């Protein structure tokens, strides 16, 4: 046998091993999406959904997604069950890593944006769509009777697999963090709980969009609470008539007929604060309430000379004069 023939036989096994190594590397590093650079959203609202069924739903929602290798790998792995949650498949990740994330339930965090001035219906709708829950289940978890869970406007990083009671617990913890020792002491100095301060702040927030007025408006309501008078806050009437579905939103003006609506939030009929906040409250409004005090002023009405601002008064006679000026301005 020639020397050349013996050399060829020695080299061939190493050459074959190299080919197999390269092929294995190509297959192992092949991206989750074939020839695509777009991130794919995978929603799994039902626990233990077969992975092939999940991938089929992705294909229906996003025809541009190319997940052939993922399908092949899923079949090899026995069409495993995917835990409930929200996932994103990155085009840069190898296919086997994406399948492992789905198999182990390694969710992609979502950003839950809670805005200010959002009422019960808006909060429930947002939460239900984020966490794959029925609105009535979310409402039961976030609301106790007529009282709204104190949800602070913020951007929260959450997992879609959270159940309604877990969402409520999470938002409650955020509320606890906001109410540090200093804020809690300020609330106690006003003779209010932190929840009552939040309720009052929701009324103040609805009364004016001008930050420089928040403390003064809060002072009016603190004076009325201190003297045992009804708050007679128009925003609580608006809340009541909308909740009873007596009128359509938006309510441009509170009428005399609305003042008599029987509702726990209607502070023209009931003394004290309503059972819960009217809407989600911006933290600066809460801080303004905490910095306010009862000043002796009992009334305020819109200032015709300065739109968006109010005229304040200590007596009902003075309030009637201010109100008359405002009504005359409407007839101009």
Secondary structure as GFF3:
##gff-version 3
##sequence-region A 1 332
A	DSSP	alpha_helix	3	29	.	.	.	ID=ss1
A	DSSP	beta_strand	40	44	.	.	.	ID=ss2
A	DSSP	beta_strand	49	50	.	.	.	ID=ss3
A	DSSP	alpha_helix	51	61	.	.	.	ID=ss4
A	DSSP	alpha_helix	68	76	.	.	.	ID=ss5
A	DSSP	beta_strand	81	82	.	.	.	ID=ss6
A	DSSP	beta_strand	85	89	.	.	.	ID=ss7
A	DSSP	alpha_helix	95	104	.	.	.	ID=ss8
A	DSSP	beta_strand	110	114	.	.	.	ID=ss9
A	DSSP	alpha_helix	120	131	.	.	.	ID=ss10
A	DSSP	alpha_helix	135	142	.	.	.	ID=ss11
A	DSSP	beta_strand	143	144	.	.	.	ID=ss12
A	DSSP	beta_strand	147	148	.	.	.	ID=ss13
A	DSSP	beta_strand	154	158	.	.	.	ID=ss14
A	DSSP	alpha_helix	164	178	.	.	.	ID=ss15
A	DSSP	alpha_helix	181	189	.	.	.	ID=ss16
A	DSSP	alpha_helix	194	207	.	.	.	ID=ss17
A	DSSP	alpha_helix	211	226	.	.	.	ID=ss18
A	DSSP	alpha_helix	234	243	.	.	.	ID=ss19
A	DSSP	alpha_helix	256	259	.	.	.	ID=ss20
A	DSSP	alpha_helix	283	290	.	.	.	ID=ss21
A	DSSP	beta_strand	299	302	.	.	.	ID=ss22
A	DSSP	beta_strand	310	313	.	.	.	ID=ss23
A	DSSP	alpha_helix	316	330	.	.	.	ID=ss24
###
